[in-house]
Amino acid sequence: MSTAPTRRLGPLALLESAVLVSGIGNGIAAVTIPWLVLERTGQATSAGLVGAATAIPLLFSALFSGSIVDTFGRKRTSIISDAFSALSVAAIPLVDRLLGLDMTLILILVVLGAVFDPAGATAREAMIPEMGAEARWPLPRTNAVHEATWGVSFLIGPAIGGILIATVGPATTLWATAAGFLISCAIVTFIRAPGVGTPAAADRPATVLAGSAEGLRLVWRDPLLRATTLLSMLIVAVYLPIEGVVLPYIFQQQGRPAALGLVLTALSAGGLVGALTYAAIGPRLRRYPVFAGAVVLASASILAMALAPTYALLIVAATLAGLFWGPVDPLINLAMQTRTDPVRRGRVLGVLMASYYAAGPLGYVGAGVAIERIGARATFVALGLIILAVAAVAAPMRALKLFDEPGAYEPELDSTAHVSSCPDPRVPAPPPAHDGT
């Protein structure tokens, strides 16, 4: 007599706890590093240069990180990556105390830290469907809750960062980021579930380079993944300089680190509400209209941030931008998961993450130059107009309508009554010998 599969919430709870603490650390760094550069140099172009220089190693590291995950396993990659990330971030306040930081040292240390982070993030993203299946959750809900966890982390992280900058200084604040990575590392060691251990030899890429090339081919050949990747790259290329250069410059000039933290917190709070709302009602809605509408409304809200005449309205607009963006990342994740063979998920994720990192460098440098020439406010408005134009042109794309067509690895959405330990019943679960090792 067969028995119903056991619901196991523990693996998903552990995964999201690791995502939460590492995200808090990254949220602190997102406020602190631009502030540190501006404090030591006083130049927006220097902050833009650091952002661009960071994006370059992030690009290459992310591109190869997916193959590393598919070769060595998701759990092992997450642990090792977080350990090295903690060491690289801790080096910044340590070097500042021993030698003193100048622009060259900041640039070297930030670039070093950027090398390790993508592999850990990719490894945790690759675990999502299996962890949701263990909890017997529908995949849309699992993705939305995952993005909500990111929202919580960036709700808390920037606020903590702003407070710590004001009390202990930006360099010392980065000890908190290092602690977040170490705690994440410890949490992941306790995850025991199918799909997190070392892949079977037949499922591994022949080489890291070959795996990355395969990931590129898989993304490019799928019309929906290709369209969402290109659209995300364009939007990220314009948005990242707003968060990483324009806003830090505006509030650094005013001497208000806590105000910057509150703006970034408002963005995350809106994203949290948007993701949780999608978790509740998303499975009952068509995906394409939600995605297209969310992208356009979020872009319009970013422009509203630039045009806001008061700080209070800036906070309102930031909250709306996050709220409307809330369903976007869960839908992109869902498209990737349902249209990609699970054993190749890391390779595809690495390409998607690399595409986001590739979008930033020119935007960072361009924003820094624009601020010096036309001012921060005018630069903010120009970037907001570009984002809205990109979103309005891209939203009607035919390829995006594939959101409403089932993918080859689409699980049953009504899976609360029965679900295997793998997101697609046609794909066998990994051998028990690999669980958690």
HUQUIKA-V804189 format. One record per backbone hydrogen bond with DSSP energy under -1.0 kcal/mol. NH is the residue of the N-H (numbers start at 1). CO is the residue of the C=O. E is the energy in kcal/mol with one decimal. If there is no record, write none. Layout:
NH | CO | E
NH | CO | E
This chain:
8 | 134 | -3.4
13 | 9 | -2.6
14 | 10 | -2.7
15 | 11 | -2.4
16 | 12 | -2.7
17 | 13 | -1.9
18 | 14 | -2.2
19 | 15 | -2.4
20 | 16 | -2.2
21 | 17 | -2.3
22 | 18 | -2.2
23 | 19 | -2.2
24 | 20 | -2.3
25 | 21 | -2.0
26 | 22 | -2.2
27 | 23 | -2.6
28 | 24 | -2.3
29 | 25 | -2.1
30 | 26 | -2.3
32 | 28 | -2.4
33 | 29 | -2.5
35 | 31 | -1.2
36 | 32 | -2.9
37 | 33 | -2.3
38 | 34 | -2.5
39 | 35 | -2.5
40 | 36 | -2.1
41 | 37 | -2.3
42 | 38 | -1.8
47 | 43 | -1.4
48 | 44 | -2.4
49 | 45 | -2.2
50 | 46 | -2.3
51 | 47 | -2.1
52 | 48 | -2.4
53 | 49 | -2.9
54 | 50 | -2.3
55 | 51 | -1.7
56 | 52 | -1.3
58 | 54 | -1.8
59 | 55 | -2.2
60 | 56 | -1.8
61 | 57 | -2.7
62 | 58 | -2.6
63 | 59 | -2.1
64 | 60 | -1.7
65 | 61 | -1.6
66 | 62 | -1.0
68 | 64 | -1.9
69 | 65 | -2.6
70 | 66 | -2.3
72 | 68 | -3.0
73 | 69 | -1.9
75 | 196 | -2.8
77 | 73 | -1.8
78 | 74 | -2.1
79 | 75 | -2.2
80 | 76 | -2.3
81 | 77 | -2.5
82 | 78 | -2.2
83 | 79 | -2.0
84 | 80 | -2.1
85 | 81 | -2.5
86 | 82 | -2.4
87 | 83 | -1.8
88 | 84 | -2.4
89 | 85 | -2.2
90 | 86 | -2.4
91 | 87 | -1.3
92 | 89 | -1.4
94 | 90 | -1.6
95 | 91 | -2.9
96 | 92 | -2.1
97 | 93 | -1.9
98 | 94 | -2.1
99 | 95 | -3.3
100 | 95 | -1.8
106 | 102 | -2.5
107 | 103 | -2.4
108 | 104 | -2.3
109 | 105 | -2.6
110 | 106 | -2.6
111 | 107 | -2.2
112 | 108 | -2.2
113 | 109 | -2.2
114 | 110 | -1.6
121 | 117 | -1.9
122 | 118 | -2.8
123 | 119 | -2.4
124 | 120 | -2.1
125 | 121 | -2.3
126 | 122 | -2.3
128 | 125 | -1.2
131 | 127 | -2.2
132 | 128 | -2.6
133 | 129 | -2.3
134 | 130 | -2.1
135 | 131 | -1.4
137 | 132 | -2.7
142 | 138 | -2.1
143 | 139 | -2.6
144 | 140 | -2.2
145 | 141 | -2.6
146 | 142 | -2.2
147 | 143 | -2.4
148 | 144 | -2.2
149 | 145 | -2.1
150 | 146 | -1.8
151 | 147 | -2.2
152 | 148 | -2.5
153 | 149 | -2.4
154 | 150 | -2.4
156 | 152 | -2.2
157 | 153 | -3.3
160 | 156 | -2.5
161 | 157 | -2.9
162 | 158 | -2.8
163 | 159 | -2.1
164 | 160 | -2.9
165 | 161 | -2.6
166 | 162 | -1.7
167 | 163 | -1.3
168 | 164 | -3.5
169 | 164 | -1.0
173 | 169 | -1.6
174 | 171 | -1.1
175 | 172 | -1.8
176 | 173 | -1.7
178 | 174 | -1.9
179 | 175 | -2.2
180 | 176 | -1.8
181 | 177 | -1.7
182 | 178 | -1.9
183 | 179 | -2.4
184 | 180 | -2.2
185 | 181 | -2.4
186 | 182 | -2.0
187 | 183 | -2.3
188 | 184 | -2.3
189 | 185 | -1.0
190 | 187 | -1.8
191 | 188 | -1.7
196 | 193 | -1.2
203 | 200 | -1.6
211 | 207 | -2.4
212 | 208 | -2.1
213 | 209 | -2.2
214 | 210 | -2.2
215 | 211 | -2.3
216 | 212 | -2.1
217 | 213 | -2.1
218 | 214 | -2.5
219 | 215 | -2.2
220 | 216 | -2.4
221 | 217 | -2.3
226 | 222 | -2.7
227 | 223 | -2.3
228 | 224 | -2.7
229 | 225 | -2.0
230 | 226 | -2.3
231 | 227 | -2.4
232 | 228 | -2.4
233 | 229 | -2.4
234 | 230 | -2.0
235 | 231 | -2.3
236 | 232 | -3.1
237 | 233 | -2.4
239 | 235 | -2.8
240 | 236 | -2.7
243 | 239 | -1.8
244 | 240 | -3.2
245 | 241 | -2.0
246 | 241 | -2.6
247 | 242 | -2.8
249 | 245 | -2.3
250 | 246 | -2.5
251 | 247 | -2.3
252 | 248 | -2.3
253 | 249 | -2.2
256 | 251 | -2.7
260 | 256 | -1.5
261 | 257 | -2.2
262 | 258 | -2.0
263 | 259 | -1.8
264 | 260 | -2.2
265 | 261 | -2.0
266 | 262 | -2.3
267 | 263 | -2.0
268 | 264 | -1.9
269 | 265 | -2.8
270 | 266 | -2.5
271 | 267 | -2.0
272 | 268 | -2.5
273 | 269 | -2.1
274 | 270 | -2.6
275 | 271 | -2.7
276 | 272 | -2.4
277 | 273 | -2.4
278 | 274 | -2.1
279 | 275 | -2.1
280 | 276 | -1.6
281 | 277 | -2.3
282 | 278 | -2.8
284 | 281 | -1.5
285 | 282 | -2.3
290 | 286 | -1.0
291 | 287 | -2.6
292 | 288 | -2.8
293 | 289 | -2.3
294 | 290 | -2.3
295 | 291 | -2.4
296 | 292 | -2.0
297 | 293 | -2.5
298 | 294 | -2.5
299 | 295 | -2.0
300 | 296 | -2.3
301 | 297 | -1.9
302 | 298 | -1.7
303 | 299 | -1.9
304 | 300 | -1.9
305 | 301 | -1.9
306 | 302 | -1.6
307 | 303 | -1.7
308 | 304 | -1.1
314 | 310 | -1.8
315 | 311 | -2.0
316 | 312 | -1.9
317 | 313 | -2.7
318 | 314 | -2.3
319 | 315 | -2.3
320 | 316 | -2.2
321 | 317 | -2.4
322 | 318 | -2.2
323 | 319 | -2.4
324 | 320 | -2.8
325 | 321 | -1.7
326 | 322 | -1.1
328 | 325 | -1.6
331 | 327 | -1.8
332 | 328 | -2.3
333 | 329 | -2.8
334 | 330 | -2.2
335 | 331 | -2.3
336 | 332 | -2.2
337 | 333 | -2.7
338 | 334 | -2.3
344 | 341 | -2.2
345 | 342 | -1.3
348 | 344 | -1.8
349 | 345 | -2.8
350 | 346 | -2.6
351 | 347 | -1.4
352 | 348 | -2.3
353 | 349 | -2.9
354 | 350 | -2.4
355 | 351 | -2.2
356 | 352 | -1.4
357 | 353 | -2.1
358 | 354 | -2.5
364 | 360 | -2.4
365 | 361 | -2.2
366 | 362 | -2.8
367 | 363 | -2.5
368 | 364 | -2.1
369 | 365 | -2.3
370 | 366 | -2.6
371 | 367 | -2.5
372 | 368 | -1.7
373 | 369 | -1.5
374 | 370 | -3.5
375 | 371 | -1.2
379 | 375 | -1.8
380 | 376 | -2.4
381 | 377 | -2.2
382 | 378 | -2.3
383 | 379 | -2.4
384 | 380 | -2.1
385 | 381 | -2.3
386 | 382 | -1.9
387 | 383 | -2.3
388 | 384 | -2.0
389 | 385 | -2.1
390 | 386 | -2.4
391 | 387 | -2.4
392 | 388 | -2.5
393 | 389 | -2.0
394 | 390 | -2.3
395 | 391 | -2.2
397 | 394 | -2.3
401 | 398 | -1.3
402 | 399 | -1.7
403 | 400 | -1.7
404 | 401 | -1.4
405 | 402 | -1.9
409 | 338 | -3.1
410 | 407 | -1.6
415 | 413 | -1.8
427 | 424 | -2.4
434 | 431 | -2.1
435 | 432 | -1.6
437 | 434 | -1.6
